[in-house]
Amino acid sequence: MDGSWKKIECLSGENNNVKGIRMRRNYGKSAALQIGFEAAQGDVVITMDADLQDSPDEIPELYKMITQENFDLVSGWKKKRYDPITKTIPTKIFNWATRKMSGIHLHDFNCGLKAYKNEVVKNIDVYGEMHRYIPVIAGWAGFRKIGEKEVQHQKRKYGKTKFGLERFINGFLDLLSIGFVVKFGKRPMHLFGLLGTIIFFFGFVVACYLAYLKFGLGIVKMTDRPLFYFGLLAMIVGAQLFLTGFIAELIVRHSPDKNKYQIEKKVGL
């Protein structure tokens, strides 16, 4: 315990505009952001890490970019970093891969210093390790005006970085997960059905070829050929993928939020 909560309680007692939420244990950054987003009431929401690597002096300009320049989301860009090379190089690779996959051109996706319109934080879900992909989640949710602001990065004063090989690998797995959910979450049959059909068709062609060798050319020992097992495996895997897509489609179609779509504006209603 670092005494942060007692300080928050003290400040809240002096100023009722100061509010805090304390979780029973450390569920991670994504969970903390999600709870904070749900409780946020202001028109502009600004997030900042507590390790003092970000400066509160950046807040007015971030606020201006949201309110006056009409950005949906503004992400900080730590152009000059004071992190060890073991973190900066993986971060550059991570940001490059995220840009290529998402089509969102930010230099620093994982910067904790960000500003949002209220409607953005109310229409995205952050879980697992997805906090590093908030701009991607927001962009795929339809909030396309995403910008960035170069911010000052300071040396870490408190705590230790939790970045490591495990988080680096998990980050890319999370990116693939987001891509799948966004693109195929409401139509899983388009992925599993297509893959299953292609693989099954390959196995079926192999089976037809082997049948021709057996019955057309009189070659008896088909089971001695590795191609026989490849064809059989392809047909089984293809059928399983197709059935997976079919079952997933049934689940999606009976989901309570299957027709939950975001509406930007209404007129005359």
Secondary structure per residue as TSV (DSSP state, phi and psi in degrees):
chain	resnum	aa	ss	phi	psi
A	1	M	-	360.0	132.9
A	2	D	-	-108.1	6.7
A	3	G	S	82.3	5.9
A	4	S	H	-62.6	-41.5
A	5	W	H	-66.7	-38.9
A	6	K	H	-63.3	-36.1
A	7	K	H	-66.2	-41.5
A	8	I	H	-63.5	-43.1
A	9	E	H	-61.3	-39.8
A	10	C	H	-65.3	-45.6
A	11	L	H	-65.1	-39.2
A	12	S	H	-65.5	-34.5
A	13	G	H	-67.0	-30.5
A	14	E	H	-85.7	-28.1
A	15	N	-	-142.9	113.9
A	16	N	T	-71.8	-2.9
A	17	N	T	-79.1	-15.9
A	18	V	-	-87.2	120.8
A	19	K	-	-128.5	152.2
A	20	G	-	-143.1	152.9
A	21	I	-	-128.9	124.9
A	22	R	-	-114.1	126.7
A	23	M	-	-91.9	157.3
A	24	R	S	-66.6	-28.3
A	25	R	S	-151.8	175.6
A	26	N	-	-80.1	102.1
A	27	Y	-	-89.8	-4.0
A	28	G	-	107.2	167.1
A	29	K	H	-66.6	-39.8
A	30	S	H	-61.8	-43.7
A	31	A	H	-63.4	-41.2
A	32	A	H	-63.5	-42.7
A	33	L	H	-64.7	-42.0
A	34	Q	H	-62.2	-44.7
A	35	I	H	-63.6	-41.1
A	36	G	H	-64.8	-41.0
A	37	F	H	-62.3	-40.1
A	38	E	H	-65.7	-32.3
A	39	A	H	-88.5	-17.3
A	40	A	-	-64.5	139.0
A	41	Q	-	-121.1	-17.9
A	42	G	S	-71.5	161.1
A	43	D	S	-68.4	-30.8
A	44	V	E	-122.0	131.3
A	45	V	E	-114.5	128.0
A	46	I	E	-122.8	130.1
A	47	T	E	-110.8	149.2
A	48	M	-	-154.4	136.5
A	49	D	-	-69.8	158.9
A	50	A	S	-97.2	9.1
A	51	D	S	-91.0	7.3
A	52	L	S	65.2	21.1
A	53	Q	-	-83.3	-15.1
A	54	D	S	-109.6	146.1
A	55	S	-	-100.8	131.6
A	56	P	G	-62.2	-16.6
A	57	D	G	-64.3	-15.6
A	58	E	G	-78.7	-17.6
A	59	I	H	-59.2	-47.1
A	60	P	H	-56.7	-41.1
A	61	E	H	-69.7	-37.9
A	62	L	H	-62.7	-43.6
A	63	Y	H	-60.6	-41.8
A	64	K	H	-63.3	-40.1
A	65	M	H	-65.2	-31.3
A	66	I	H	-78.4	-48.0
A	67	T	H	-81.3	-35.9
A	68	Q	T	-102.0	-34.4
A	69	E	S	-97.2	-1.9
A	70	N	-	63.2	34.1
A	71	F	-	-74.4	146.5
A	72	D	S	-79.2	-38.0
A	73	L	E	-149.0	137.7
A	74	V	E	-126.3	124.1
A	75	S	E	-106.9	138.9
A	76	G	E	-70.0	149.8
A	77	W	E	-125.5	109.1
A	78	K	-	-84.0	81.4
A	79	K	S	-62.8	-44.1
A	80	K	S	-107.7	113.8
A	81	R	-	-106.9	154.1
A	82	Y	-	-116.6	28.6
A	83	D	S	-90.6	159.1
A	84	P	-	-66.8	157.0
A	85	I	H	-61.9	-26.1
A	86	T	H	-66.6	-15.8
A	87	K	H	-104.9	-37.0
A	88	T	H	-67.9	-41.0
A	89	I	H	-66.9	-49.9
A	90	P	H	-59.0	-34.5
A	91	T	H	-63.8	-41.3
A	92	K	H	-63.8	-41.3
A	93	I	H	-64.7	-44.0
A	94	F	H	-60.2	-46.7
A	95	N	H	-65.2	-39.5
A	96	W	H	-62.0	-47.4
A	97	A	H	-63.4	-39.3
A	98	T	H	-66.7	-40.5
A	99	R	H	-60.1	-45.8
A	100	K	H	-64.9	-40.6
A	101	M	H	-79.5	-35.6
A	102	S	H	-92.8	-24.9
A	103	G	-	78.2	7.1
A	104	I	-	-99.7	121.7
A	105	H	-	-97.4	81.3
A	106	L	-	-115.8	148.6
A	107	H	S	-81.8	-29.1
A	108	D	-	-140.6	93.8
A	109	F	T	-73.4	-29.9
A	110	N	T	-96.4	8.0
A	111	C	-	-63.5	129.8
A	112	G	S	-72.1	-18.3
A	113	L	-	-86.8	105.7
A	114	K	E	-141.4	155.3
A	115	A	E	-126.5	142.4
A	116	Y	E	-136.4	150.9
A	117	K	E	-71.0	150.0
A	118	N	H	-58.3	-38.4
A	119	E	H	-66.2	-23.0
A	120	V	H	-69.8	-51.2
A	121	V	H	-68.6	-21.0
A	122	K	T	-84.6	-8.3
A	123	N	S	-122.0	16.2
A	124	I	-	-128.3	153.4
A	125	D	-	-115.5	130.1
A	126	V	-	-118.5	124.4
A	127	Y	-	-151.0	170.2
A	128	G	T	59.7	-122.4
A	129	E	T	-113.2	26.4
A	130	M	G	-76.5	-4.5
A	131	H	G	-59.7	-29.3
A	132	R	G	-72.5	-12.7
A	133	Y	G	-112.0	20.0
A	134	I	H	-55.8	-43.7
A	135	P	H	-59.2	-36.2
A	136	V	H	-67.9	-45.8
A	137	I	H	-60.8	-44.1
A	138	A	H	-65.2	-42.6
A	139	G	H	-63.2	-43.3
A	140	W	H	-74.1	-15.4
A	141	A	T	-84.5	-3.8
A	142	G	T	110.2	-0.3
A	143	F	-	-93.3	95.3
A	144	R	-	-92.5	-18.9
A	145	K	-	-86.5	86.1
A	146	I	E	-115.7	125.3
A	147	G	E	-126.9	-178.2
A	148	E	E	-143.4	158.0
A	149	K	E	-134.5	130.6
A	150	E	E	-67.1	126.4
A	151	V	-	-123.9	156.5
A	152	Q	-	-77.7	132.0
A	153	H	-	-108.3	130.4
A	154	Q	-	-113.8	158.0
A	155	K	-	-63.8	144.2
A	156	R	-	-65.5	130.3
A	157	K	-	-102.2	-31.5
A	158	Y	S	-133.7	147.3
A	159	G	S	75.9	177.0
A	160	K	-	-127.2	144.8
A	161	T	-	-65.3	140.9
A	162	K	-	-99.5	7.1
A	163	F	-	-71.3	134.5
A	164	G	-	-161.8	-173.5
A	165	L	H	-60.6	-40.0
A	166	E	H	-61.8	-44.8
A	167	R	H	-68.0	-33.6
A	168	F	H	-63.3	-46.5
A	169	I	H	-67.0	-45.2
A	170	N	H	-60.6	-31.7
A	171	G	H	-61.5	-44.4
A	172	F	H	-71.3	-33.9
A	173	L	H	-64.7	-39.6
A	174	D	H	-64.7	-37.5
A	175	L	H	-63.5	-42.8
A	176	L	H	-63.7	-38.3
A	177	S	H	-63.1	-44.6
A	178	I	H	-62.4	-44.4
A	179	G	H	-58.4	-41.6
A	180	F	H	-67.5	-47.9
A	181	V	H	-62.0	-43.2
A	182	V	H	-68.3	-43.6
A	183	K	H	-81.5	-32.8
A	184	F	H	-126.4	6.3
A	185	G	T	-59.0	-37.0
A	186	K	T	-99.2	-1.8
A	187	R	-	-146.2	63.2
A	188	P	T	-62.6	-25.1
A	189	M	H	-64.4	-26.8
A	190	H	H	-65.8	-28.1
A	191	L	H	-92.3	-59.8
A	192	F	H	-66.5	-38.3
A	193	G	H	-65.7	-42.4
A	194	L	H	-65.7	-48.5
A	195	L	H	-61.4	-43.8
A	196	G	H	-62.0	-41.6
A	197	T	H	-65.3	-43.1
A	198	I	H	-64.1	-47.1
A	199	I	H	-67.1	-41.5
A	200	F	H	-63.1	-40.7
A	201	F	H	-62.7	-39.2
A	202	F	H	-60.8	-46.7
A	203	G	H	-63.3	-37.0
A	204	F	H	-66.1	-40.2
A	205	V	H	-62.6	-41.7
A	206	V	H	-62.2	-42.5
A	207	A	H	-62.9	-41.6
A	208	C	H	-64.1	-39.4
A	209	Y	H	-64.5	-43.8
A	210	L	H	-68.0	-35.4
A	211	A	H	-64.1	-38.0
A	212	Y	I	-64.5	-41.7
A	213	L	I	-63.0	-36.9
A	214	K	I	-76.5	-50.7
A	215	F	I	-93.4	-23.5
A	216	G	I	-89.8	-40.9
A	217	L	S	-107.3	-6.6
A	218	G	-	78.6	18.0
A	219	I	-	-80.9	119.2
A	220	V	-	-87.0	-49.1
A	221	K	-	-81.7	79.8
A	222	M	-	-77.6	-31.2
A	223	T	T	-72.8	-9.4
A	224	D	T	-82.3	-9.3
A	225	R	S	-92.5	129.5
A	226	P	H	-57.8	-30.0
A	227	L	H	-60.5	-30.4
A	228	F	H	-61.6	-44.3
A	229	Y	H	-74.1	-34.3
A	230	F	H	-63.1	-43.4
A	231	G	H	-64.9	-42.5
A	232	L	H	-64.4	-44.0
A	233	L	H	-62.6	-41.3
A	234	A	H	-62.9	-40.4
A	235	M	H	-67.2	-39.0
A	236	I	H	-67.7	-48.5
A	237	V	H	-63.6	-41.4
A	238	G	H	-61.1	-43.5
A	239	A	H	-64.8	-39.6
A	240	Q	H	-65.3	-42.1
A	241	L	H	-63.4	-41.5
A	242	F	H	-63.5	-43.8
A	243	L	H	-66.3	-35.2
A	244	T	H	-60.9	-45.4
A	245	G	H	-63.2	-38.0
A	246	F	H	-65.7	-45.2
A	247	I	H	-65.8	-43.5
A	248	A	H	-61.2	-37.8
A	249	E	H	-64.2	-40.2
A	250	L	H	-62.9	-41.6
A	251	I	H	-63.5	-45.9
A	252	V	H	-63.1	-42.7
A	253	R	H	-68.5	-22.0
A	254	H	T	-104.6	10.1
A	255	S	-	-73.0	142.1
A	256	P	T	-64.3	-23.2
A	257	D	T	-109.5	29.6
A	258	K	T	-63.4	-30.8
A	259	N	T	-109.7	30.0
A	260	K	-	-88.3	104.5
A	261	Y	-	-122.9	148.8
A	262	Q	-	-84.2	133.5
A	263	I	-	-114.4	124.1
A	264	E	-	-76.3	-46.9
A	265	K	-	-144.8	156.9
A	266	K	-	-133.6	148.5
A	267	V	-	-138.8	137.0
A	268	G	-	76.8	12.7
A	269	L	-	-116.4	360.0
